[in-house]
Amino acid sequence: MRSQDYDRIFLSPPHLGRHELNYVHKAIEDNWVAPAGPNLTGFEQDICQYTGAQHCVALSSGTAAIHLGLIMLGVGPGDEVLCPSFTFVATANPILYLGATPVFVDSEATTWNMCPERLREAIEDRIRLGKKPKALLLVHLYGMPAQLQQLQAIAEMFDIPILEDAAEALGSRYDGRRLGTFGAVGIFSFNGNKIITTSGGGALVTDKADWAAQVRFLATQAKDPAPHYQHSVVGYNYRLSNILAGIGRGQMELIDNRVKSRREIYTWYQRNLQDVAALQFGPTEPAFGFSNRWLTTITLDPAHTDRTPEQVRQHLETHNIESRPLWKPLHQQPLFADAPRYGQTVSADLFTRGLCLPSGSAMTETDLRRVADALREILLA
Ligand SMILES: *Cc1c(COP(=O)(O)O)cnc(C)c1O
């Protein structure tokens, strides 16, 4: 650790409690360190109980969960998959792993998630061009629920199955129901920067017992039921270890507390920076939505400041405070230069004006005040 790291405020660092160690300890004592064991089963049960999903398979990452989820939806070479443009690249990479093509759909301004109108336009146009999209990937960015009712209605009308990327949205709800349980498949991430963590890890949830069994099978090298290692389909080494699942069990005991802290952080910033006219706070919660407020996001109002988010980021950096731009839209990434896109202005505008503020659940009032003072320094100057 560099000496300056001691007072650095990170964007969204891991926040461990005390109970994780008990589970990890027990795993080592009992010699359960393989990708099998009681922590793994327990962690999966915890996630089912918390989200209301019927079945859960713990995996090595959220990306792995998306990969296997898309396989379950039948995505293969040459297929097209509808995907929001405004998301982290991990949402779309597994589409490429499978030799399929992402079709990017722009956001709407209310939740910053996929726009139902653009979605319908995209589906109709892809069908007109000769190919119905094979699957729809939905994301609840920064924990804010997408307009699920409209999006689901459109997907149903065209009979396109949904994979819900709830990597950032564990604990968020739509009409009272937990996100991740609205699609045929849902996924969560337990990467170090997420609301709870296993250091690295993910999970796939589904209400179909046979799908959960198939995902478990594919995640453990697709061994046919024979003692002599027989294989008929391609498998993967994607299972979470029983040790990391132990961290997950301890973290699941804290999830409600973590959601509460993140929401309080959002409200704190909003309340204490009211006087800074240049700052607009992330998407407002619509009537249907409850957000875990994974990250507090702001946009700069050009009517009130000439500063760019990058100038603000660099200024915070001089105070040893980490902040990050909003996700750069995937339709603007060199990797996806050739991918079809439907609408691009909403996500492009958010990227130009937005910034993620430090939002770790362990932040103290002193930390928050440091961030607020630094923001005031540059935006009221
Ligand atoms: C973090 C994240 C992922 C990937 O999760 P990993 O566990 O890091 O593989 C996928 N989608 C979104 C929107 C994410 O934020």
The ligand as a Tripos MOL2 file, in Angstrom:
@<TRIPOS>MOLECULE
LIG
   15    15     1     0     0
SMALL
NO_CHARGES

@<TRIPOS>ATOM
      1 C1        -19.9160   -6.0400  -13.1030 C.3       1 LIG1
      2 C2        -20.8440   -6.2030  -14.2530 C.ar      1 LIG1
      3 C3        -20.8850   -7.3790  -15.0170 C.ar      1 LIG1
      4 C4        -19.8800   -8.4730  -14.9030 C.3       1 LIG1
      5 O1        -19.7080   -9.0530  -13.7010 O.3       1 LIG1
      6 P1        -18.3050   -9.7770  -13.3260 P.3       1 LIG1
      7 O2        -18.6610  -10.5250  -12.0980 O.co2     1 LIG1
      8 O3        -17.3230   -8.6880  -13.0840 O.co2     1 LIG1
      9 O4        -17.9330  -10.6600  -14.4530 O.co2     1 LIG1
     10 C5        -21.8430   -7.4950  -16.0020 C.ar      1 LIG1
     11 N1        -22.7060   -6.5140  -16.2540 N.ar      1 LIG1
     12 C6        -22.6970   -5.3530  -15.5630 C.ar      1 LIG1
     13 C7        -23.7240   -4.3180  -15.8950 C.3       1 LIG1
     14 C8        -21.7530   -5.1450  -14.5600 C.ar      1 LIG1
     15 O5        -21.7140   -3.9840  -13.9070 O.3       1 LIG1
@<TRIPOS>BOND
     1     1     2 1
     2     2     3 ar
     3     2    14 ar
     4     3     4 1
     5     3    10 ar
     6     4     5 1
     7     5     6 1
     8     6     7 2
     9     6     8 1
    10     6     9 1
    11    10    11 ar
    12    11    12 ar
    13    12    13 1
    14    12    14 ar
    15    14    15 1
@<TRIPOS>SUBSTRUCTURE
     1 LIG1         1 GROUP 0 **** ****
